[in-house]
Amino acid sequence: MSMFRAFVLASLFVAALGGCASKKSLAAKSAVETLDAVLVPDAVVSALQKAGGGHFHSTALLRVEASRKADPAEGKPASPPAVTTMTDLWLDRQGNFRLLETNDQDGGREIVRVGRDIAVALRYGKLVKRTAEDAETARFLAEAVGAPRTAWEIVRRQVEVKGSTGGLYDLALGQRLADLPAAFPAGGGLQKWRDSIDVKSLGGSVGLSGAGAGRVPVTFECKATFHATRDALPDVLPVNGEVAVSATVDQIGKVPDVTMPDAETLHVRQRTILEEKALLGGIRSSVTLPPPPKKKAGP
């Protein structure tokens, strides 16, 4: 074999290896991008509506606490370091729904929408019915199915997605820190600590059914521990955290029609004319008006 032929064969072999690596990298990127798209709450709701409704159930634990034990002299923190929330959403073929949400801090809510009416109650409270607004309906539905996305946003920069056999994706801790796509909003305010997350352990899986825009995440499991900083100040301690989300979707296309339970009607009292004048008078008295122009003397 001539040296030129051996060089050509070696070059082709190296190119083949590079092509395999490129295809493998492309497949991994595609899997991550797939989950980026299907785990968006609005996409989950849309897919369920196209499928004729379904029952979404999730349990979500979020724990965030200072990296050292609390000093008894500092008193009890304003909020508990860990909260577990249980959510059930039943969405029927007509787009009516019932949302039941509770947590281990004795909080929760129930929301039922049927037609143009919506009834809302806090835990242990009475359902109060009124006319629904489309914008709030979309927000309630997105919040109901948002637990998987919350976990995904926490681990996204360090997640490695393995395989897609039968629509099942395995989640593991990757070795590289990836940049977040533009679709992910930048952390700000109370969520700024998310930008500094360093995931320490990660495991889970996502199971999809359907195809295209109708793909539904029928199973979601993600458990991770992480470390994060809050502010670059010497007296602000870093935090250790844990997120554990388990979610399932069943009864696809088989949820019975949601009906409105007994609920009190919200009575909106209209103000009287005297009240309106009093309010306007109060506003007027709080504004300093310029003095009226002086009239010119006549000829």
C-alpha positions as CSV (number, residue, x, y, z in Angstrom):
1,M,0.0,0.0,0.0
2,S,1.4,3.4,-1.0
3,M,1.9,6.1,1.5
4,F,-0.6,8.4,-0.3
5,R,-3.3,5.7,-0.2
6,A,-2.6,5.1,3.5
7,F,-2.9,8.8,4.1
8,V,-6.2,9.0,2.3
9,L,-7.7,6.0,4.2
10,A,-6.5,7.5,7.5
11,S,-8.1,10.8,6.6
12,L,-11.4,9.2,5.7
13,F,-11.3,7.2,9.0
14,V,-10.7,10.4,11.1
15,A,-13.5,12.2,9.1
16,A,-15.9,9.3,9.8
17,L,-15.1,9.5,13.5
18,G,-15.7,13.2,13.4
19,G,-19.0,12.6,11.6
20,C,-20.2,10.1,14.2
21,A,-19.3,12.5,17.0
22,S,-21.1,15.3,15.2
23,K,-24.2,13.2,14.8
24,K,-24.0,12.2,18.5
25,S,-23.7,15.8,19.6
26,L,-26.6,16.8,17.3
27,A,-28.8,14.1,18.7
28,A,-28.0,15.2,22.3
29,K,-28.7,18.8,21.4
30,S,-31.9,17.9,19.8
31,A,-33.1,16.0,22.9
32,V,-32.4,19.0,25.1
33,E,-34.1,21.3,22.7
34,T,-37.1,18.9,22.6
35,L,-37.5,19.1,26.3
36,D,-37.0,22.9,26.2
37,A,-40.1,23.1,24.0
38,V,-42.5,20.5,25.5
39,L,-42.0,21.5,29.1
40,V,-43.1,25.1,28.6
41,P,-46.4,25.3,30.6
42,D,-48.3,26.9,27.7
43,A,-47.2,24.1,25.5
44,V,-48.3,21.4,28.0
45,V,-51.7,23.0,28.2
46,S,-52.0,23.4,24.5
47,A,-51.0,19.7,23.9
48,L,-53.6,18.6,26.5
49,Q,-56.3,20.6,24.9
50,K,-55.5,19.2,21.4
51,A,-55.6,15.7,23.0
52,G,-59.1,16.3,24.4
53,G,-58.0,17.1,27.9
54,G,-56.5,15.0,30.7
55,H,-55.6,14.8,34.4
56,F,-52.3,16.3,35.5
57,H,-50.9,15.4,38.9
58,S,-47.6,16.6,40.4
59,T,-45.8,16.7,43.7
60,A,-43.0,19.3,44.0
61,L,-40.5,19.8,46.8
62,L,-38.4,22.9,46.8
63,R,-35.9,23.5,49.6
64,V,-33.6,26.5,49.8
65,E,-31.7,27.3,53.1
66,A,-28.5,29.0,54.2
67,S,-25.3,26.9,54.0
68,R,-24.9,27.0,57.8
69,K,-27.3,26.2,60.7
70,A,-29.5,29.1,61.8
71,D,-28.4,30.9,65.0
72,P,-31.2,30.7,67.6
73,A,-30.6,34.3,68.4
74,E,-31.7,35.3,64.9
75,G,-35.2,34.1,65.5
76,K,-37.5,32.0,63.2
77,P,-37.2,32.7,59.5
78,A,-40.1,34.4,57.7
79,S,-40.8,31.4,55.5
80,P,-40.0,27.7,55.9
81,P,-36.9,26.4,54.1
82,A,-38.8,23.6,52.4
83,V,-42.3,23.5,50.9
84,T,-44.0,20.5,49.2
85,T,-46.9,21.3,46.9
86,M,-49.4,18.8,45.5
87,T,-51.4,19.7,42.4
88,D,-54.2,18.1,40.5
89,L,-55.7,19.5,37.3
90,W,-58.6,18.0,35.5
91,L,-59.2,19.5,32.0
92,D,-62.1,18.3,29.9
93,R,-62.8,18.3,26.2
94,Q,-64.6,21.7,26.3
95,G,-61.7,23.4,28.0
96,N,-63.4,23.6,31.4
97,F,-61.2,22.7,34.3
98,R,-60.9,22.1,38.0
99,L,-57.6,22.8,39.8
100,L,-56.9,21.6,43.3
101,E,-53.6,22.6,45.0
102,T,-52.4,22.0,48.5
103,N,-49.1,22.2,50.4
104,D,-47.6,20.9,53.6
105,Q,-47.8,24.4,55.1
106,D,-51.6,24.2,55.4
107,G,-52.1,26.4,52.3
108,G,-53.8,25.8,49.0
109,R,-56.6,26.8,46.6
110,E,-59.3,25.4,44.4
111,I,-60.3,26.9,41.1
112,V,-63.1,25.7,38.9
113,R,-64.0,27.2,35.5
114,V,-67.1,26.2,33.5
115,G,-68.0,28.3,30.5
116,R,-67.8,32.0,31.3
117,D,-67.9,31.4,35.1
118,I,-65.0,30.8,37.4
119,A,-65.1,29.9,41.1
120,V,-62.1,30.4,43.4
121,A,-61.5,29.4,47.1
122,L,-58.5,29.4,49.3
123,R,-58.0,26.3,51.5
124,Y,-60.8,25.9,54.0
125,G,-62.6,28.8,52.4
126,K,-65.9,29.0,50.4
127,L,-66.0,29.0,46.6
128,V,-66.9,32.4,45.3
129,K,-68.1,32.6,41.7
130,R,-67.8,35.4,39.2
131,T,-67.2,36.0,35.5
132,A,-63.9,34.7,34.2
133,E,-61.3,36.6,32.3
134,D,-59.3,34.8,29.6
135,A,-56.0,36.1,30.7
136,E,-56.4,34.8,34.2
137,T,-57.6,31.4,32.9
138,A,-54.4,31.0,30.9
139,R,-52.3,32.0,33.9
140,F,-54.1,29.5,36.3
141,L,-53.5,26.7,33.8
142,A,-49.9,27.5,33.3
143,E,-49.3,27.7,37.0
144,A,-51.0,24.3,37.5
145,V,-48.7,22.4,35.1
146,G,-45.5,24.5,35.9
147,A,-43.7,22.3,38.4
148,P,-41.7,20.3,35.8
149,R,-40.6,23.5,34.1
150,T,-39.4,24.9,37.4
151,A,-37.2,21.9,38.0
152,W,-36.0,22.0,34.4
153,E,-34.9,25.6,34.7
154,I,-32.9,24.9,37.8
155,V,-30.9,22.0,36.2
156,R,-30.9,23.2,32.6
157,R,-27.4,24.6,32.4
158,Q,-25.8,21.3,33.6
159,V,-28.3,18.6,32.5
160,E,-27.3,15.8,30.1
161,V,-30.1,14.1,28.3
162,K,-29.5,10.5,27.3
163,G,-31.4,8.5,24.7
164,S,-35.0,8.8,23.5
165,T,-36.0,5.2,23.3
166,G,-39.8,5.0,23.0
167,G,-40.1,8.6,23.9
168,L,-38.2,8.2,27.2
169,Y,-35.4,10.6,28.0
170,D,-33.0,10.0,30.9
171,L,-31.6,13.0,32.8
172,A,-28.1,13.1,34.3
173,L,-25.6,15.5,35.6
174,G,-23.4,16.8,32.7
175,Q,-19.8,17.8,32.9
176,R,-20.1,21.1,31.1
177,L,-21.9,24.3,32.0
178,A,-24.2,25.3,29.0
179,D,-25.5,28.7,28.2
180,L,-29.3,29.1,28.6
181,P,-31.2,29.8,25.3
182,A,-32.8,33.2,24.8
183,A,-36.2,31.7,25.6
184,F,-35.2,31.4,29.2
185,P,-35.9,34.7,31.1
186,A,-32.9,36.1,33.0
187,G,-33.2,35.8,36.8
188,G,-34.0,39.0,38.6
189,G,-35.3,40.2,41.9
190,L,-36.1,37.3,44.2
191,Q,-35.0,34.8,41.5
192,K,-31.6,36.2,40.8
193,W,-30.0,33.4,42.9
194,R,-31.0,31.0,40.1
195,D,-28.3,32.5,37.8
196,S,-25.6,31.2,40.2
197,I,-26.9,27.6,40.6
198,D,-24.3,24.9,40.7
199,V,-26.0,21.5,40.5
200,K,-24.3,18.9,42.7
201,S,-26.4,15.8,41.9
202,L,-29.1,15.1,39.3
203,G,-31.2,12.2,38.2
204,G,-34.6,11.7,36.5
205,S,-36.5,11.0,33.3
206,V,-39.1,12.4,31.0
207,G,-41.6,10.3,29.1
208,L,-43.4,11.8,26.0
209,S,-46.3,10.6,24.1
210,G,-47.7,11.9,20.8
211,A,-45.9,13.7,18.0
212,G,-45.0,17.2,17.0
213,A,-46.8,20.0,18.8
214,G,-49.1,17.4,20.3
215,R,-46.4,15.8,22.4
216,V,-47.5,15.5,26.1
217,P,-45.0,14.9,28.9
218,V,-46.9,12.0,30.5
219,T,-44.2,11.3,33.1
220,F,-41.6,13.6,34.6
221,E,-39.1,12.8,37.4
222,C,-36.4,15.1,38.5
223,K,-34.4,15.2,41.7
224,A,-31.4,17.4,42.2
225,T,-29.3,19.1,44.8
226,F,-27.6,22.4,44.2
227,H,-25.5,25.3,45.7
228,A,-26.2,28.9,44.9
229,T,-25.2,32.4,46.0
230,R,-27.7,35.2,46.5
231,D,-25.7,38.5,46.6
232,A,-22.1,39.5,46.4
233,L,-22.1,40.8,50.0
234,P,-19.9,39.5,52.9
235,D,-22.9,39.0,55.3
236,V,-25.1,37.2,52.8
237,L,-24.5,33.4,53.1
238,P,-24.7,31.1,50.1
239,V,-27.6,28.6,50.0
240,N,-27.9,24.9,49.6
241,G,-31.0,23.6,47.8
242,E,-33.0,20.6,46.7
243,V,-35.7,20.2,44.1
244,A,-37.7,17.0,43.6
245,V,-40.6,17.0,41.1
246,S,-42.7,14.0,40.1
247,A,-45.5,14.5,37.6
248,T,-47.9,12.3,35.5
249,V,-50.6,12.8,32.9
250,D,-53.4,10.3,32.6
251,Q,-57.0,10.1,31.5
252,I,-56.0,11.7,28.2
253,G,-59.3,12.5,26.3
254,K,-61.3,10.7,29.0
255,V,-61.8,13.3,31.8
256,P,-65.6,13.6,32.6
257,D,-67.2,17.0,31.9
258,V,-66.3,19.4,34.7
259,T,-69.3,20.9,36.3
260,M,-69.6,24.0,38.5
261,P,-70.0,23.1,42.2
262,D,-72.2,25.1,44.7
263,A,-70.6,28.5,45.0
264,E,-71.5,31.9,46.3
265,T,-71.9,34.6,43.7
266,L,-69.6,37.6,44.1
267,H,-71.6,40.7,44.5
268,V,-69.8,43.8,43.3
269,R,-71.4,46.9,44.9
270,Q,-71.5,49.9,42.7
271,R,-70.6,53.2,44.2
272,T,-73.2,55.9,44.6
273,I,-73.0,59.3,43.0
274,L,-72.1,60.8,46.4
275,E,-69.2,58.4,46.9
276,E,-67.9,59.1,43.4
277,K,-67.9,62.9,44.2
278,A,-66.2,62.3,47.5
279,L,-63.4,60.2,45.8
280,L,-63.0,62.8,43.1
281,G,-62.9,65.5,45.6
282,G,-60.2,63.7,47.6
283,I,-58.1,63.4,44.4
284,R,-58.7,67.0,43.6
285,S,-57.7,68.2,47.1
286,S,-54.4,66.3,46.8
287,V,-53.4,68.1,43.6
288,T,-52.0,71.6,43.7
289,L,-53.6,73.5,40.9
290,P,-52.2,76.8,39.5
291,P,-54.2,79.9,40.3
292,P,-56.6,81.1,37.6
293,P,-55.4,83.8,35.4
294,K,-56.3,87.4,36.3
295,K,-58.9,89.1,34.1
296,K,-57.7,92.2,32.3
297,A,-59.5,95.4,33.1
298,G,-61.8,96.6,30.5
299,P,-61.1,99.8,28.4
